[in-house]
Amino acid sequence: MPGTPDPDERPENAPVVEDGWDLDQEWLDQAAAESAAAEFAARFASQPWEEPEVPLFFDDDRFADEDLLAMRGPVSGFDLVLLTSIDPTTLSVEGKLAYARRVEAVKALSAALDARSMVAMAGVDGSDSMTDRHATMEVALVRRVGEGAAASAIATARALHGEFPAFRAALEAGEVSEWHCRVLVSETVHVTDPDTLTALQDRLLPKAKRKTPTEFRRDVRTAVADLDAQREADRVARARANRYVSCRQLPDGLGYLGIVSDWPTISAMHQVVDARGRALQTARGGAKAVKDGDNDALADACRADAFAATVLGTVGEDGSLVFDPADIPVSLTLVMDLDTLRGEADRHALLDGEPVPAGIARDYAGVATTWRRAVTDPVTGHLLDYGRDQYLPDKLREYVLARDHCREPGCTTRSLKRLQMDHAIPFPEGETSAGNCGGCCNRHHPLKTAGYLDIYDSNTDGSATLLTAWGQQITIPPRPFLHDPADHHGGGASPPDTAVNDESPPGPDQPDDPPF
């Protein structure tokens, strides 16, 4: 073959090759294909009920594994075959580094193929919101991820195929990582001018090939500020208009409250909270108290309590902040079985839907101001009653939404403001009952109404079957309201037959139906 080096000119450390073989990409791809063919042949040679005798690694005695890695050129699909044929534990340090680099290149190629798949499914045009929402749902189901992650993947794939084709080519070649591409797309989402996007790509691609994603993010922001300065003021104004406050639950009975606003405001707020936190830490004994085991004297805990006091406390006569958590009315959805409430058992409880240990649940129960009974099936753990004495409450919607939340697989929406009651068989053909009705959020309900998904075989326990417009069929199991029966299989305490919620039947000073 033209270009093959003369044996006498071979470098001292170059791999030795049998006569008739050339050290080039074509030969390596051919060898990888033969290895794959041998594996398939071994697998199909056995009977269906037999375990095929396939060696863990395929090898070629003519070449050392490290030589095969060193000979590889641009990354391709055959690299996966090569990597699976090599046991990395047998390599030298240099060989292991080469193996890891090739693995990273294959991961980048896989990400490029994933982007190609996303565009094939969702298309390059996302202007039709309903069609795009449907495609996002289908992608989320097939990838078994949330729809937020699916939407992000689709947006990245579209940008790589539209605005940043050079980055897509570099990703396919293993020269940049998936994370570099994500950073690029997220930091340029507001840039719309085609010439500016091209200039950004030309300037940033060399940096992405040699820097970490975190370092690269700063380069992207700098480049946008330089190359799109005329539109920067408009973007800042739009961003400031989108300031917001967010709240979400965390494990272990905790929660997160965050605010996004302009930096001068955030910085000033933090300085106030930090100063009051340091004063509170001093009042609690400072470092000595921490050393003695008082975790409430930790700096972060003091800052958190100072922030809570600033928002919820009152100003004393001397100007000091007065804050007692016991004075704050507690209205929570706390669900626990009766034995745990009495201290006779220590099964987990639910605090606004999140599992918490029994001791913490009893602490919250001690300061709860209202209660409502919730009854769960002793075997299945499914919700039977939510705040009424009879099996089916008067307000069917309240029961159904508490039982199901949103029935679309993967959806975690629980807020009543975002939940709607859906008829599996549309009204009036389908009856308004616990069997035909189920919870559906305000994102997926319109998709069902528009025909992008269908729900059938709906049952009174909330189970059903979902069928998407692209033919994906998914079984929706009933949602255990408190205890999963599988957790009690094979011994241990039996699932409880009664659970208690923090909202009791209405009294004379309570609304008829307090929110849950």
C-alpha positions as CSV (number, residue, x, y, z in Angstrom):
1,M,0.0,0.0,0.0
2,P,1.4,3.5,-0.9
3,G,2.7,5.3,2.1
4,T,3.7,2.2,4.1
5,P,7.0,2.8,5.9
6,D,10.0,0.7,5.0
7,P,10.8,-1.9,7.7
8,D,14.3,-0.5,8.1
9,E,12.9,2.9,8.8
10,R,10.5,1.8,11.4
11,P,10.9,3.7,14.7
12,E,12.5,1.7,17.5
13,N,9.3,1.5,19.6
14,A,6.9,0.9,16.8
15,P,4.8,-2.3,16.8
16,V,6.0,-5.2,14.8
17,V,3.8,-6.2,11.9
18,E,3.7,-9.4,10.0
19,D,4.5,-9.2,6.4
20,G,1.5,-8.3,4.3
21,W,-0.2,-6.2,6.9
22,D,-0.3,-2.4,7.0
23,L,-0.5,-0.3,10.1
24,D,-3.3,2.0,9.0
25,Q,-6.9,2.9,9.9
26,E,-8.3,0.6,7.3
27,W,-6.6,-2.5,8.7
28,L,-7.6,-1.6,12.3
29,D,-11.3,-1.2,11.3
30,Q,-11.1,-4.5,9.4
31,A,-9.7,-6.3,12.4
32,A,-12.3,-4.8,14.7
33,A,-15.0,-5.9,12.3
34,E,-13.6,-9.4,12.3
35,S,-13.6,-9.5,16.1
36,A,-17.3,-8.4,16.2
37,A,-18.2,-11.0,13.5
38,A,-16.5,-13.7,15.6
39,E,-18.5,-12.7,18.7
40,F,-21.8,-12.7,16.8
41,A,-20.9,-16.1,15.2
42,A,-20.2,-17.6,18.6
43,R,-23.4,-16.3,20.1
44,F,-25.6,-17.5,17.2
45,A,-23.9,-20.9,17.1
46,S,-25.3,-21.9,20.4
47,Q,-28.9,-23.1,21.0
48,P,-31.3,-20.5,22.4
49,W,-31.4,-22.2,25.8
50,E,-27.6,-22.4,26.0
51,E,-25.2,-19.8,27.3
52,P,-22.8,-19.1,24.4
53,E,-19.2,-19.6,25.1
54,V,-17.8,-16.3,24.1
55,P,-14.4,-15.1,25.5
56,L,-14.5,-11.9,27.5
57,F,-11.8,-10.3,25.3
58,F,-10.8,-10.9,21.7
59,D,-7.2,-10.4,21.0
60,D,-4.7,-10.5,18.2
61,D,-1.4,-12.1,19.1
62,R,0.5,-10.1,16.5
63,F,0.0,-6.8,18.4
64,A,0.1,-5.6,21.9
65,D,-3.0,-3.9,23.2
66,E,-1.2,-0.7,23.8
67,D,0.1,-0.7,20.2
68,L,-3.5,-1.1,19.0
69,L,-4.5,1.9,21.0
70,A,-1.6,3.9,19.8
71,M,-2.3,3.1,16.1
72,R,-5.9,4.4,16.3
73,G,-6.6,7.5,14.3
74,P,-9.9,9.4,14.3
75,V,-12.6,7.9,16.5
76,S,-15.2,5.6,14.9
77,G,-17.7,3.0,15.9
78,F,-15.1,0.3,15.7
79,D,-13.3,1.9,18.7
80,L,-16.0,0.4,20.9
81,V,-15.2,-3.1,19.6
82,L,-11.5,-2.4,20.2
83,L,-12.1,-1.1,23.7
84,T,-14.2,-4.1,24.7
85,S,-11.5,-6.4,23.4
86,I,-8.9,-4.9,25.8
87,D,-8.6,-5.6,29.5
88,P,-7.5,-2.2,30.8
89,T,-6.1,-3.7,34.1
90,T,-3.3,-5.3,32.1
91,L,-2.1,-2.1,30.6
92,S,0.8,0.1,31.8
93,V,0.2,3.6,33.1
94,E,0.6,5.0,29.7
95,G,-1.7,2.4,28.2
96,K,-4.4,3.1,30.8
97,L,-4.2,6.8,29.9
98,A,-4.5,6.0,26.2
99,Y,-7.4,3.7,27.0
100,A,-9.2,6.5,29.0
101,R,-8.6,9.0,26.3
102,R,-10.1,6.7,23.7
103,V,-13.1,6.0,26.0
104,E,-13.7,9.8,26.2
105,A,-13.6,10.0,22.4
106,V,-16.1,7.2,22.1
107,K,-18.4,9.0,24.6
108,A,-18.2,12.2,22.6
109,L,-19.1,10.2,19.4
110,S,-22.0,8.6,21.3
111,A,-23.2,12.1,22.3
112,A,-23.0,13.2,18.7
113,L,-25.1,10.2,17.6
114,D,-27.5,11.1,20.4
115,A,-27.8,14.6,19.1
116,R,-28.5,13.2,15.6
117,S,-31.2,11.0,17.1
118,M,-32.8,14.0,18.9
119,V,-33.0,16.0,15.7
120,A,-34.5,13.0,13.9
121,M,-37.2,12.6,16.4
122,A,-38.0,16.2,17.3
123,G,-37.0,18.0,14.1
124,V,-35.0,21.2,13.8
125,D,-38.0,23.5,14.1
126,G,-39.6,24.0,17.5
127,S,-41.9,26.8,16.6
128,D,-45.1,24.7,17.0
129,S,-45.4,24.5,20.8
130,M,-47.9,21.6,20.9
131,T,-45.9,19.5,18.4
132,D,-42.7,20.3,20.3
133,R,-44.2,19.4,23.6
134,H,-45.4,16.1,22.2
135,A,-41.9,15.3,20.8
136,T,-40.4,16.2,24.2
137,M,-42.7,13.8,25.9
138,E,-41.9,11.0,23.5
139,V,-38.1,11.6,23.9
140,A,-38.4,11.6,27.7
141,L,-40.3,8.3,27.7
142,V,-37.8,6.6,25.4
143,R,-34.8,7.9,27.3
144,R,-36.5,7.4,30.7
145,V,-35.6,10.9,31.9
146,G,-37.7,13.9,32.9
147,E,-39.1,16.2,30.3
148,G,-36.8,19.0,31.4
149,A,-33.8,16.9,30.6
150,A,-35.3,15.8,27.3
151,A,-36.1,19.4,26.3
152,S,-32.5,20.4,27.1
153,A,-31.1,17.6,25.0
154,I,-33.3,18.6,22.1
155,A,-32.3,22.2,22.3
156,T,-28.6,21.3,22.4
157,A,-29.0,18.9,19.4
158,R,-30.9,21.6,17.4
159,A,-28.2,24.2,18.1
160,L,-25.4,21.8,17.1
161,H,-27.1,21.0,13.8
162,G,-28.1,24.6,13.1
163,E,-26.0,27.3,14.6
164,F,-22.8,25.3,15.5
165,P,-22.0,22.7,12.9
166,A,-18.3,22.9,13.6
167,F,-18.8,21.9,17.2
168,R,-21.0,19.0,16.1
169,A,-18.1,17.8,13.8
170,A,-15.6,18.2,16.7
171,L,-17.9,16.2,18.9
172,E,-18.2,13.4,16.4
173,A,-14.4,13.4,16.1
174,G,-14.0,13.2,19.9
175,E,-12.2,16.6,20.1
176,V,-14.7,18.2,22.5
177,S,-17.1,16.7,25.1
178,E,-20.8,16.8,25.4
179,W,-20.5,19.1,28.3
180,H,-18.6,21.7,26.2
181,C,-21.5,21.7,23.8
182,R,-24.1,22.1,26.6
183,V,-22.2,25.0,28.0
184,L,-22.0,26.6,24.5
185,V,-25.7,26.3,23.8
186,S,-26.9,27.4,27.3
187,E,-24.7,30.5,27.3
188,T,-25.6,31.6,23.8
189,V,-29.3,30.9,23.9
190,H,-30.1,34.6,23.7
191,V,-27.8,35.3,20.7
192,T,-29.9,35.4,17.5
193,D,-27.7,37.1,14.9
194,P,-26.3,34.5,12.4
195,D,-23.1,36.4,11.8
196,T,-22.4,36.7,15.6
197,L,-23.1,33.0,16.1
198,T,-20.6,32.1,13.3
199,A,-18.0,34.4,14.9
200,L,-18.6,32.9,18.3
201,Q,-18.1,29.4,16.9
202,D,-14.8,30.3,15.2
203,R,-13.5,32.0,18.3
204,L,-14.6,29.4,20.8
205,L,-13.9,26.0,19.2
206,P,-10.1,26.1,19.7
207,K,-10.7,27.0,23.3
208,A,-13.2,24.1,23.9
209,K,-10.6,21.6,22.6
210,R,-8.1,22.5,25.4
211,K,-10.1,23.7,28.4
212,T,-12.4,22.2,30.9
213,P,-16.2,23.0,30.6
214,T,-16.0,25.3,33.6
215,E,-13.1,27.3,32.1
216,F,-14.8,27.2,28.8
217,R,-18.0,28.8,30.3
218,R,-16.1,31.9,31.2
219,D,-14.7,32.1,27.7
220,V,-18.1,31.8,26.2
221,R,-19.5,34.6,28.3
222,T,-16.5,36.8,27.5
223,A,-16.9,36.2,23.8
224,V,-20.7,37.0,23.9
225,A,-19.9,40.2,25.7
226,D,-17.3,41.2,23.0
227,L,-19.1,40.0,19.9
228,D,-22.7,40.8,20.8
229,A,-22.2,44.0,22.8
230,Q,-25.0,45.9,21.0
231,R,-27.6,43.5,22.2
232,E,-26.2,42.9,25.7
233,A,-28.2,45.8,27.3
234,D,-31.4,44.4,25.9
235,R,-30.6,40.9,27.2
236,V,-29.8,42.3,30.6
237,A,-33.1,44.1,30.8
238,R,-35.0,41.0,29.7
239,A,-33.1,38.9,32.3
240,R,-33.9,41.3,35.1
241,A,-37.5,41.2,34.2
242,N,-37.4,37.4,34.8
243,R,-36.2,37.6,38.4
244,Y,-38.0,35.1,40.6
245,V,-38.3,33.2,43.9
246,S,-38.2,29.4,43.9
247,C,-39.1,26.9,46.6
248,R,-38.6,23.1,46.7
249,Q,-38.5,20.3,49.1
250,L,-35.2,18.6,50.1
251,P,-34.6,15.2,51.8
252,D,-34.8,14.8,55.6
253,G,-37.6,17.2,56.1
254,L,-35.7,20.3,54.8
255,G,-36.5,22.7,52.1
256,Y,-34.9,25.2,49.8
257,L,-35.9,28.9,49.2
258,G,-34.0,30.8,46.6
259,I,-34.2,34.2,44.9
260,V,-32.9,35.3,41.6
261,S,-32.5,39.1,41.2
262,D,-30.0,41.6,40.0
263,W,-26.5,41.2,41.6
264,P,-26.4,44.4,43.6
265,T,-29.7,43.4,45.4
266,I,-28.5,39.9,46.0
267,S,-25.2,41.0,47.3
268,A,-26.7,43.5,49.7
269,M,-29.2,40.9,51.0
270,H,-26.4,38.4,51.6
271,Q,-24.3,41.0,53.5
272,V,-27.3,41.7,55.8
273,V,-28.0,38.0,56.4
274,D,-24.3,37.3,56.9
275,A,-23.9,40.0,59.5
276,R,-27.0,39.0,61.4
277,G,-25.9,35.3,61.2
278,R,-22.5,36.2,62.8
279,A,-24.2,38.1,65.5
280,L,-26.5,35.1,66.2
281,Q,-23.6,32.7,66.2
282,T,-21.8,34.8,68.8
283,A,-25.0,34.8,70.9
284,R,-25.1,31.0,70.7
285,G,-21.6,30.6,72.0
286,G,-19.6,30.6,68.7
287,A,-16.8,28.1,68.0
288,K,-16.8,26.8,71.6
289,A,-20.5,25.8,71.4
290,V,-19.8,24.0,68.1
291,K,-16.9,22.2,69.7
292,D,-19.2,21.1,72.5
293,G,-21.6,19.6,70.0
294,D,-24.1,22.4,69.5
295,N,-24.8,22.2,65.7
296,D,-27.2,25.2,65.9
297,A,-24.1,27.3,66.5
298,L,-22.6,26.4,63.1
299,A,-22.1,29.5,60.8
300,D,-24.4,28.2,58.0
301,A,-27.1,27.3,60.5
302,C,-26.9,30.7,62.1
303,R,-27.2,32.4,58.7
304,A,-30.2,30.3,57.8
305,D,-31.9,31.1,61.1
306,A,-31.1,34.8,60.7
307,F,-32.6,34.8,57.3
308,A,-35.8,33.1,58.6
309,A,-35.9,35.7,61.4
310,T,-35.6,38.5,59.0
311,V,-38.5,37.3,56.9
312,L,-40.8,35.9,59.7
313,G,-39.7,37.5,62.9
314,T,-40.7,40.7,64.6
315,V,-38.7,43.7,65.7
316,G,-38.3,44.0,69.5
317,E,-38.4,47.2,71.5
318,D,-34.6,47.4,71.5
319,G,-34.5,46.9,67.7
320,S,-33.5,43.3,67.9
321,L,-35.2,40.6,65.8
322,V,-37.5,38.3,67.8
323,F,-38.2,34.9,66.1
324,D,-39.7,31.8,67.7
325,P,-40.5,29.0,65.2
326,A,-43.2,27.7,67.5
327,D,-45.1,30.9,66.9
328,I,-45.4,30.3,63.2
329,P,-48.7,28.5,62.2
330,V,-47.8,25.1,60.7
331,S,-50.0,23.9,57.8
332,L,-48.3,20.9,56.1
333,T,-49.4,17.7,54.4
334,L,-48.1,15.3,57.0
335,V,-49.1,11.7,56.4
336,M,-48.2,8.9,58.8
337,D,-49.7,5.7,60.1
338,L,-51.4,5.7,63.4
339,D,-48.9,3.4,65.1
340,T,-46.0,5.7,64.2
341,L,-47.9,8.7,65.4
342,R,-48.4,7.0,68.8
343,G,-44.7,6.0,69.0
344,E,-45.6,2.3,68.8
345,A,-43.8,1.9,65.4
346,D,-41.1,3.8,63.5
347,R,-42.2,3.6,59.8
348,H,-41.5,6.6,57.6
349,A,-44.0,9.4,57.1
350,L,-44.6,11.8,54.2
351,L,-44.1,15.5,54.6
352,D,-45.7,17.2,51.6
353,G,-45.0,14.0,49.7
354,E,-41.4,13.6,50.8
355,P,-40.4,10.7,53.1
356,V,-39.1,11.7,56.5
357,P,-38.0,9.5,59.5
358,A,-40.6,8.7,62.1
359,G,-39.0,10.9,64.8
360,I,-39.0,14.0,62.6
361,A,-42.6,13.4,61.6
362,R,-43.7,13.2,65.2
363,D,-41.9,16.5,65.9
364,Y,-43.9,18.2,63.1
365,A,-47.1,16.5,64.2
366,G,-46.6,18.1,67.6
367,V,-46.9,21.6,66.2
368,A,-49.4,21.0,63.4
369,T,-52.6,23.0,63.8
370,T,-55.0,21.0,61.7
371,W,-55.5,17.4,60.8
372,R,-57.2,15.3,58.2
373,R,-57.5,11.6,58.2
374,A,-56.1,9.6,55.2
375,V,-56.8,5.9,55.0
376,T,-54.6,3.6,53.0
377,D,-55.2,0.0,51.9
378,P,-53.4,-2.3,54.4
379,V,-52.0,-4.5,51.6
380,T,-51.4,-2.3,48.6
381,G,-50.7,1.0,50.4
382,H,-53.0,2.8,47.9
383,L,-55.1,5.7,49.0
384,L,-58.7,4.7,49.8
385,D,-60.0,7.8,51.6
386,Y,-58.8,11.4,51.8
387,G,-60.6,13.3,54.5
388,R,-64.1,11.7,54.6
389,D,-65.6,8.7,56.4
390,Q,-66.8,7.0,53.3
391,Y,-64.6,5.3,50.6
392,L,-65.4,7.8,47.9
393,P,-65.3,11.5,49.1
394,D,-67.9,14.0,48.0
395,K,-65.3,16.0,46.2
396,L,-64.0,13.5,43.6
397,R,-61.4,15.8,42.2
398,E,-59.7,16.3,45.5
399,Y,-59.6,12.5,46.1
400,V,-58.3,11.7,42.6
401,L,-55.6,14.3,42.6
402,A,-54.4,13.2,46.0
403,R,-54.4,9.6,44.8
404,D,-52.6,10.1,41.5
405,H,-50.8,13.5,41.2
406,C,-50.1,13.4,37.4
407,R,-50.4,9.9,35.9
408,E,-48.0,10.5,33.0
409,P,-44.9,8.4,33.6
410,G,-42.0,10.4,34.8
411,C,-44.0,13.5,35.7
412,T,-43.4,14.7,39.3
413,T,-46.0,17.5,39.4
414,R,-47.9,17.6,42.7
415,S,-49.1,21.1,43.1
416,L,-52.9,21.4,43.0
417,K,-52.5,24.6,41.0
418,R,-51.0,22.6,38.2
419,L,-53.2,19.5,38.4
420,Q,-56.4,18.8,36.5
421,M,-58.8,15.9,36.7
422,D,-58.9,13.9,33.4
423,H,-61.5,11.5,32.1
424,A,-59.8,8.5,30.5
425,I,-62.9,8.0,28.3
426,P,-64.0,11.6,27.6
427,F,-67.1,13.0,29.2
428,P,-70.0,12.5,28.5
429,E,-69.3,9.0,27.1
430,G,-67.1,8.3,30.1
431,E,-68.6,8.5,33.5
432,T,-67.2,10.8,36.2
433,S,-65.9,8.2,38.7
434,A,-62.8,7.2,40.5
435,G,-62.3,4.5,37.9
436,N,-62.5,6.6,34.8
437,C,-60.9,9.8,36.2
438,G,-57.3,10.4,37.0
439,G,-54.8,13.2,37.7
440,C,-53.1,15.0,34.9
441,C,-51.0,18.1,35.0
442,N,-51.6,21.2,32.9
443,R,-48.7,20.2,30.6
444,H,-49.9,16.7,29.7
445,H,-53.6,17.2,29.8
446,P,-53.6,19.4,26.6
447,L,-51.5,16.7,24.9
448,K,-54.1,14.1,25.7
449,T,-56.9,16.4,24.6
450,A,-55.0,17.0,21.3
451,G,-54.6,13.3,20.7
452,Y,-50.9,13.0,21.3
453,L,-51.4,10.5,24.1
454,D,-54.3,8.3,25.2
455,I,-55.1,6.7,28.6
456,Y,-57.2,3.5,28.7
457,D,-57.9,0.6,31.1
458,S,-58.3,3.1,33.9
459,N,-59.0,1.6,37.3
460,T,-60.2,2.8,40.7
461,D,-56.8,2.4,42.2
462,G,-55.3,4.9,39.7
463,S,-53.7,2.3,37.5
464,A,-54.1,2.6,33.7
465,T,-52.3,2.2,30.4
466,L,-50.8,5.1,28.4
467,L,-50.4,5.0,24.6
468,T,-48.5,7.8,22.8
469,A,-49.0,9.0,19.3
470,W,-45.7,7.3,18.3
471,G,-46.9,3.9,19.6
472,Q,-45.1,3.8,23.0
473,Q,-47.3,1.8,25.4
474,I,-46.6,2.1,29.1
475,T,-48.3,0.6,32.1
476,I,-49.1,3.1,34.8
477,P,-49.2,1.3,38.2
478,P,-51.2,2.6,41.2
479,R,-49.2,5.0,43.3
480,P,-48.6,3.8,46.9
481,F,-49.8,6.7,48.9
482,L,-47.7,6.1,52.0
483,H,-46.0,2.7,52.1
484,D,-44.9,0.6,49.1
485,P,-46.1,-3.0,49.7
486,A,-42.9,-4.3,48.2
487,D,-41.0,-2.8,51.2
488,H,-42.9,-5.1,53.5
489,H,-42.7,-8.3,51.5
490,G,-41.1,-11.3,53.2
491,G,-41.4,-10.3,56.8
492,G,-41.2,-7.3,59.0
493,A,-44.1,-5.1,60.1
494,S,-47.3,-5.2,58.0
495,P,-48.3,-2.1,56.1
496,P,-50.5,0.1,58.2
497,D,-54.2,0.3,57.5
498,T,-54.6,3.8,58.7
499,A,-52.7,7.0,58.1
500,V,-53.1,10.5,59.6
501,N,-52.9,13.8,57.8
502,D,-52.4,17.2,59.3
503,E,-55.8,18.5,58.2
504,S,-58.7,17.3,60.3
505,P,-62.5,17.4,59.6
506,P,-63.4,21.1,59.6
507,G,-64.2,22.7,62.9
508,P,-66.3,25.8,63.4
509,D,-63.4,28.1,62.7
510,Q,-62.1,26.2,59.7
511,P,-63.0,26.3,56.0
512,D,-65.2,23.5,54.8
513,D,-62.3,22.0,52.7
514,P,-58.8,23.1,53.8
515,P,-56.2,22.7,51.0
516,F,-53.9,19.7,51.3
